[in-house]
Amino acid sequence: MLVSSTDWLVPALGLLGAGLAAGFAGGVFGIGGGFVVVPALLLMLPLLGGDSAQYAHVAIGTSAATIIITSLRSVTSHNKRGSVDFQILKTWAPWIVLGDGLGVILASHVDGHVLTMVFATGVLLMSLNFLLPRLGDKILADEMPTGVLRIGIAGGLGTFSSLLGIGGGTIAIMVMTLCGRSIHRAVGTAAGIGTLIAIPSAIGFAIIGLKEHGLPWGSLGFVNLPATAAITSMSILTAPLGVAAAHALEPRMLKRVFGIYLIIIAIVMFHNAMKP
């Protein structure tokens, strides 16, 4: 199904706006922007045609593709400020990628309504990190997890994030700060983790969707290429601004506002998941 330029106007504007917000949020919080991108895509994809049963998978696959660019832009900006721990990225990478693969396989067997419900539940849980006070700024360990614990956390992070189409920054930041890393170093490193998660996720969702029917126009498997281009064209502009804000401003109020946004999104997603 081809979509005329007029039909593209509204979704294009919406996706460009989502890209601006996702880039800034990714820079500030190290989250990749999936919590912004997936709801925007679920809202805009019906305007591009296709089967509604495919929208959740396309939204998550496309979100993963956008996170590649957003996270790379963000981690580059953080690295210029010396706030990326490449040792963590190196030791976590294999287990994140393995978890990613498992998440993509699981997603290929999950109904779109169930996938939306999973996303809503994940968003609701992640909102608690932004709304509740820090755990007394406690440090539970001086070193990052190793051995089986690292495999479990990194692998679980990859699986959970690929299912939701997010960069996994929130969980990664919580682990790193509890292990004595500063919030700025944790955010910068989490941006790199987003890249590690997004690349295999995007490839996997593109592959598992190749034989699917009823996809919105411009889709390569479960990755919608025009939407990816629209979102990333804006996110690369605002990601550095988000990084600058993270290093210059007190983030407490921004966290609360974003936490409230996540709760609203979770409610909307639960409502959509329960529709026939």
C-alpha positions, 0 to 999 in steps of 0.5 A: 500500500502506497501512502500519499504525501498528504497522508504522510504529513500528520504522522511525519510531524508527529514522528519528528516531534517524537524524535526531538523528545527522544533525543533529549530524553536519551541524552538526559537519562541515558535511556535510548528514547524508546519510552517516547518512540514506542507510544508515538509509533503506536499512535501514528502507525494506523495512519500509514495503513497495514494490519493493526495486529502488527503495530506493536511489533513494528513499533518496538522493532522501529524503536530499536532501530532509532535507538542505534542512532540516538544512543551512538550520538548520546554516548559520543557526547558523554564520552567527550565529558569522560563519563563512559565506562568502556570496561563495563560495556566490554564485559557486559556486551556478550551477555546483553547480545545473547539476552537480546536474541532471546527477547527477539525470539520471544517477541516473534511468538507473542501476540501484539496485544500481549506485547503491548501489555508487556510494554505497559507493565515495563513502563509502569515499573520503570516510572518508579525509578523516576518518581520514588526517592533514591534508595537513600543513595546507598551503595551496595557494592564497590565493584560491578557484578561479576560471574553468574550475577553479571550474566543474569543481569546483563542477559536479563537486561538484553531480553527485557529491553528487546521485548520493549524496544527500549535501550535499557538505561534505567535498569543499567543506571540503577545497577551502576549507581548501587555499585558506586558509580556516579550518576553522570558516569552511569548515564553515559555508560547506559547510553552505550548499553543502549547501542549494544541492545539496539543493534541486534534487536533491530536486525532481529525484528527486521528478520522475523518480520520479513514474511509477515503480511499487513505491515505499514508502508515502508517496513522492512520486516518489523522495522519501518524505515521512513519512521526510523529516518524521521525520528533519528533525523531529529534525535541526533540534534537534541541528544547532545542538548540532553547530555549538556542538560544532564551535566549542567542541571539538577535532574530531580525535577526532570526525573519526576516529570518524566516519571509522570509521563511514563505513568500516563503512557502505561495507562494508555497502553494498558487501555489499548492492550485490553481492546478487542 
